[in-house]
Structure formats: structure tokens, C-alpha cells
Amino acid sequence: MIVGKRCLGAAAGIFICLQLAACAGTTTVRWVKSGSDDEAIARELRDCNQQANSALASERGINQDINATLGRNWQMGGTLGIEDQAMSEQAEGLADRILNSCMQAKGFTKAS
């Protein structure tokens, strides 16, 4: 019983370290456009974020439908967590691409 608790504690420690590493790697993107002030940038960014959030909500709905259909199979196969994570990452990637495309279509570029 003690060995099981040690393994669980080690796994929890590793998980926490990975979460901290992921948070430390997060950076804020700054968009720029010649002749645009902070207010204009914020307004355009809000618009693009709304488009990205709408797409993300749609993808999450689709993912829920897929999970309702295949979730039991994934659960029985032991891959439910992996499949959920993959679908979530795919949806977030789509939202990021939509945000980037929207801002670039408006003439903005990412500041380095």
C-alpha cells in the first residue's frame, strides 16, 4: 500500500511540473499595424477573438458529438483521455489559426 502511494505522489509531482512548464512557456502575442493606435488594435483583436471563439465553440460541439458516439469505445480501449486531449488541441489550434488569419487579413503582423 505504501508503494502505491509513493507512485501516486511521484506521478502527481511530475504532472505539476509539466503544468508549470507549460505555463512558463506561455507568451503574449502583440499585434502591430502601421498607423494603428492601441484602441484600434484592441477593437480589431476583439473582433478576431469573437470569430475564433465562435469557431472554437462549434468545434467543441462537434467534439461532444464525436465523444457521444465513440467515447464508450475509447473508454473501453483505454484511450478516452488521449482522444479527448487530441480533439481539444485540434479545436484550439483551429481557433488560433482563425485568429491569426483574421488579424493578418486586417493588415496586422505579430511583433517580435
CYANA upper distance limits for C-alpha pairs under 8 A (distance plus 0.5 A):
  1 MET  CA      5 LYS  CA      7.02
  2 ILE  CA      6 ARG  CA      6.80
  3 VAL  CA      7 CYS  CA      6.80
  4 GLY  CA      8 LEU  CA      6.71
  5 LYS  CA      9 GLY  CA      6.56
  6 ARG  CA     10 ALA  CA      6.59
  7 CYS  CA     11 ALA  CA      6.58
  8 LEU  CA     12 ALA  CA      6.63
  9 GLY  CA     13 GLY  CA      6.64
 10 ALA  CA     14 ILE  CA      6.71
 11 ALA  CA     15 PHE  CA      6.66
 12 ALA  CA     16 ILE  CA      6.69
 13 GLY  CA     17 CYS  CA      6.75
 14 ILE  CA     18 LEU  CA      6.73
 15 PHE  CA     19 GLN  CA      6.74
 16 ILE  CA     20 LEU  CA      6.71
 17 CYS  CA     21 ALA  CA      6.64
 18 LEU  CA     22 ALA  CA      6.68
 19 GLN  CA     23 CYS  CA      6.78
 20 LEU  CA     24 ALA  CA      6.62
 21 ALA  CA     25 GLY  CA      6.80
 22 ALA  CA     26 THR  CA      7.19
 29 VAL  CA    110 LYS  CA      7.16
 29 VAL  CA    111 ALA  CA      7.81
 30 ARG  CA    110 LYS  CA      6.29
 30 ARG  CA    111 ALA  CA      5.94
 30 ARG  CA    112 SER  CA      8.46
 31 TRP  CA     41 ILE  CA      7.72
 31 TRP  CA    103 MET  CA      8.46
 31 TRP  CA    108 PHE  CA      6.54
 31 TRP  CA    109 THR  CA      6.06
 31 TRP  CA    110 LYS  CA      5.14
 31 TRP  CA    111 ALA  CA      6.23
 32 VAL  CA     36 SER  CA      7.93
 32 VAL  CA     41 ILE  CA      7.85
 32 VAL  CA    108 PHE  CA      5.91
 32 VAL  CA    109 THR  CA      5.98
 32 VAL  CA    110 LYS  CA      6.74
 32 VAL  CA    111 ALA  CA      6.65
 33 LYS  CA     41 ILE  CA      8.45
 33 LYS  CA    107 GLY  CA      6.98
 33 LYS  CA    108 PHE  CA      5.33
 33 LYS  CA    109 THR  CA      7.01
 36 SER  CA     40 ALA  CA      6.39
 36 SER  CA     41 ILE  CA      6.95
 37 ASP  CA     41 ILE  CA      6.81
 38 ASP  CA     42 ALA  CA      6.56
 39 GLU  CA     43 ARG  CA      6.64
 40 ALA  CA     44 GLU  CA      6.68
 41 ILE  CA     45 LEU  CA      6.46
 42 ALA  CA     46 ARG  CA      6.57
 43 ARG  CA     47 ASP  CA      6.89
 44 GLU  CA     48 CYS  CA      6.76
 44 GLU  CA    103 MET  CA      7.84
 44 GLU  CA    106 LYS  CA      8.44
 45 LEU  CA     49 ASN  CA      6.45
 45 LEU  CA    103 MET  CA      7.49
 46 ARG  CA     50 GLN  CA      6.64
 47 ASP  CA     51 GLN  CA      7.04
 48 CYS  CA     52 ALA  CA      6.71
 48 CYS  CA     98 ILE  CA      8.19
 48 CYS  CA     99 LEU  CA      5.84
 48 CYS  CA    102 CYS  CA      6.17
 48 CYS  CA    103 MET  CA      7.04
 49 ASN  CA     53 ASN  CA      6.41
 49 ASN  CA     99 LEU  CA      6.54
 50 GLN  CA     54 SER  CA      6.56
 51 GLN  CA     55 ALA  CA      6.83
 51 GLN  CA     98 ILE  CA      7.77
 51 GLN  CA     99 LEU  CA      7.70
 52 ALA  CA     56 LEU  CA      6.59
 52 ALA  CA     94 LEU  CA      8.43
 52 ALA  CA     95 ALA  CA      5.10
 52 ALA  CA     96 ASP  CA      7.41
 52 ALA  CA     98 ILE  CA      6.02
 52 ALA  CA     99 LEU  CA      5.93
 53 ASN  CA     57 ALA  CA      6.57
 53 ASN  CA     95 ALA  CA      7.15
 54 SER  CA     58 SER  CA      6.78
 55 ALA  CA     59 GLU  CA      6.66
 55 ALA  CA     94 LEU  CA      8.14
 55 ALA  CA     95 ALA  CA      6.68
 55 ALA  CA     98 ILE  CA      8.49
 56 LEU  CA     60 ARG  CA      6.58
 56 LEU  CA     91 ALA  CA      6.39
 56 LEU  CA     92 GLU  CA      7.05
 56 LEU  CA     94 LEU  CA      7.81
 56 LEU  CA     95 ALA  CA      6.04
 57 ALA  CA     61 GLY  CA      6.75
 58 SER  CA     62 ILE  CA      6.85
 59 GLU  CA     63 ASN  CA      6.56
 59 GLU  CA     91 ALA  CA      6.18
 60 ARG  CA     64 GLN  CA      6.64
 60 ARG  CA     88 SER  CA      7.98
 60 ARG  CA     91 ALA  CA      7.38
 61 GLY  CA     65 ASP  CA      6.90
 62 ILE  CA     66 ILE  CA      6.77
 63 ASN  CA     67 ASN  CA      6.49
 63 ASN  CA     87 MET  CA      7.06
 63 ASN  CA     88 SER  CA      8.44
 64 GLN  CA     68 ALA  CA      6.54
 65 ASP  CA     69 THR  CA      6.84
 66 ILE  CA     70 LEU  CA      6.43
 66 ILE  CA     71 GLY  CA      7.86
 67 ASN  CA     71 GLY  CA      4.90
 67 ASN  CA     72 ARG  CA      8.44
 67 ASN  CA     84 ASP  CA      8.34
 68 ALA  CA     72 ARG  CA      8.20
 70 LEU  CA     74 TRP  CA      6.79
 71 GLY  CA     75 GLN  CA      6.45
 71 GLY  CA     80 LEU  CA      6.92
 72 ARG  CA     76 MET  CA      6.62
 73 ASN  CA     77 GLY  CA      6.59
 74 TRP  CA     78 GLY  CA      6.44
 74 TRP  CA     79 THR  CA      5.48
 74 TRP  CA     80 LEU  CA      5.08
 74 TRP  CA     83 GLU  CA      7.96
 75 GLN  CA     79 THR  CA      6.55
 75 GLN  CA     80 LEU  CA      5.35
 79 THR  CA     83 GLU  CA      6.57
 80 LEU  CA     84 ASP  CA      6.54
 81 GLY  CA     85 GLN  CA      6.60
 82 ILE  CA     86 ALA  CA      6.59
 83 GLU  CA     87 MET  CA      6.64
 84 ASP  CA     88 SER  CA      6.61
 85 GLN  CA     89 GLU  CA      6.58
 86 ALA  CA     90 GLN  CA      6.59
 87 MET  CA     91 ALA  CA      6.67
 88 SER  CA     92 GLU  CA      6.69
 89 GLU  CA     93 GLY  CA      6.50
 90 GLN  CA     94 LEU  CA      6.77
 91 ALA  CA     95 ALA  CA      6.86
 92 GLU  CA     96 ASP  CA      6.70
 93 GLY  CA     97 ARG  CA      6.69
 94 LEU  CA     98 ILE  CA      6.68
 95 ALA  CA     99 LEU  CA      6.68
 96 ASP  CA    100 ASN  CA      6.63
 97 ARG  CA    101 SER  CA      6.47
 98 ILE  CA    102 CYS  CA      6.46
 99 LEU  CA    103 MET  CA      6.73
100 ASN  CA    104 GLN  CA      6.56
101 SER  CA    105 ALA  CA      6.45
102 CYS  CA    106 LYS  CA      6.91
103 MET  CA    107 GLY  CA      7.08
103 MET  CA    108 PHE  CA      5.91
103 MET  CA    109 THR  CA      7.91
104 GLN  CA    108 PHE  CA      5.40
104 GLN  CA    109 THR  CA      6.60
